[in-house]
Amino acid sequence: MELCTEKLDSNTNYEFKNGAAITFMAYTDDKVLFSKTESGLQQNFKIFEEQLALCGLRINYKKSAFLGMNSKSRHEQQKKEAVILHNSVDGKGLAYHPTCPKVHQWIRTANHSWLTGRDFIRAVHLKHNLLPSGMMLSRLSSAHSRSCPVCVNAPNTVAHILQQCPRSHGARIKRHNAIYANMYQKR
């Protein structure tokens, strides 16, 4: 199966030597099978089992997790995936997103012709506290540091940068003073 995994990009179609084809994604030692229909999935399983048998291997069903998805359970599956995402560190900002429609009204009603797609995505990231920080990037790559470059023992999170870090202290004070001056002039 290493031959399979070496040649695969995610979500591609792989053809075995005997001409049998299967669509799946490869992760280190896990294989995830995809199909639009249940009969197609059974066919993919059959092909996969046959190819494993040719290599002297078999599927360990006790260790395998199966995730079925049909049109009836698609909504339930999306809910489960949302819960998993919201419980992850990087998805916490999205947990209450669907429960606050008025807060997100600017997305649906405003004319965004002045806003590029990239700026729109950044605005959504900022609104939900999902901006990439050193802490988030360190989970993706070991090249990034988990700690703040200015405050040695502080985590490099968006909250730290916006509220505590001395590097952004001047900007925070200027913003505070500008808001105060604006409010004072309106009186």
N, C-alpha and C positions, 0 to 999 in steps of 0.2 A: 504494500500500500504506500510505501515511501515514494515510489515512482509516481503514484497518483498525486500525493501531496506536493511534490516538488513542482509539478506542472500546473497546478491549480492556482488561479486567482479566485477571489471570493465570487460565489454565485456564477460559476461557469459550467459548461457542459463537458464532461470527460468521456472519451470513448476508449474502452478497453481493447486489448489486442484482438479479441474474437469478434469485435464489431458491436458489442453491447454498449449502450450509452446510458449515462446516468447524470443527473444534475444534482450537485450537492456542494456544500461549502466545507472547507477543510480547516480544522483548528487542531493544532499539535497532534493529539491522539483521538479527537472526537470527530465523528462524521455526522453531519446534519443533512437529512434527505428532504428534498422539496418536491412537491407535486401539486397540481391544481385539483386533482380528484383523488378520492380514496383508492380507486382501482389503480391509478397511476402510481400512487405511493406504494401500494402492495407490489406492483411490478418493479419499482426501484429497489424495494427491500429484497425481492427475489434475486435480482441481478447482483446486488451488493453482497448478499450471502454466498452466491455462486462464486463470485470473484474472490471473496475471502477464503472460501473452501479451496480454491486453486492454490492459494498461498499457504494452506495449512492452518488457517485461522478461522475463528467463528465469533459471532456476536455474543457478548456476555449480557444477556437481557436483564440480569439482576442489577448490573451497574448502569444500564442505559436508562435515560430519561426520555419519555416519549411525549411529544406535544402535538396533539391533533388540532387541526384548524379547518373548520368548514364554515359555510356562510352563517349557520345558526350560532356558532360559538365565537365568531370573529369579534363581536362587540365585547364579550366576556374576556377574551384573550387580550384585547386592547386595554381593558381595565386592569388586568393583572400586570401587564407590562408597564402601565402607568404607575402602579403601586411600587413595583420594583425600582423604577427610575426615581420616583419621589423619595424612596428610602435610601437611595444612594447619596453620597456626599455631593456630587455634582448636580444632582437633580432636585435638591431641596428647594431651590428657588421656584420650581414649577409646581410644587405641591398644591398651592391655593389658586393657581392660575384660572382653572375653570369655574371657581366659586365666586369670582369678583368681576362680573361682566361690565359694570360701569367703569371700572378702572382701566379696562382695555378698550373702551369705546373709541379712543383716538385711532386705534388700528383699523377699525371697520368704517368709520365715518369720515375721517379727514382725507383731504386731497394730498396724496403723497408724491406728487409729481416733482417736488423740490428735493425729495429724499431718494438717494440711490439705494439699490438693493442692499449693498454692503452696510450703509449707514442705518437702514431699517433693522437689519439683523443685529447690529451693535446696540441700537436703542432697546431692542427686546432683551438682549443679554444684560444690559445695564439695569433695566427695569426689574428683572428677576434675579439680580445678583448672581449672574452666571458668567461674568467676565473672566477670561483666563487669568489666573494668578499663578505665582510660583508654586503654590501648594497643589493646584490642579494640574499644572504642567509636569510636576515631579512624578505624578502617578502615570503619566504617559511616557515619560522619558527620564532616565537617570541623569541626563545632562543638566536638568533644572534643579535648583536648590529649593528645599522646603522652607528654609528660614529666610527672613527678610534681609536684604543686603545691607541695610542701615542698622537695624536693631537685631543683634546677633541671636538672641534667644527667642525672638518673636516669630510666629508662623507667618509666612508670606501669603496671607489671605486678603481678599477684597476688603473685608471688615477692618482688618488691621491697617491697611493702606489708607482707607478713607477716614478712620477715626482716631488712630493712635500714632502712626508713623511720623517722626519728625520731618521726614522729607516732604510730606504733604501738609505740614502744619501751617506754613505761610499761606498757602492757597485756601485752607479751611478758614483762617482768620479773615482773609480778604473777602471771602464769600459771606461770612457772617456779618462783617461790617457793611458790605454792600446791601444785604437784605435789611439790616437795621436802618441804614440811611434811607432806603427806599420807603420803608414803613414810616419813618419819622417825618419824611417830606409829605406823605399823604395825610397826616393829621391836620 
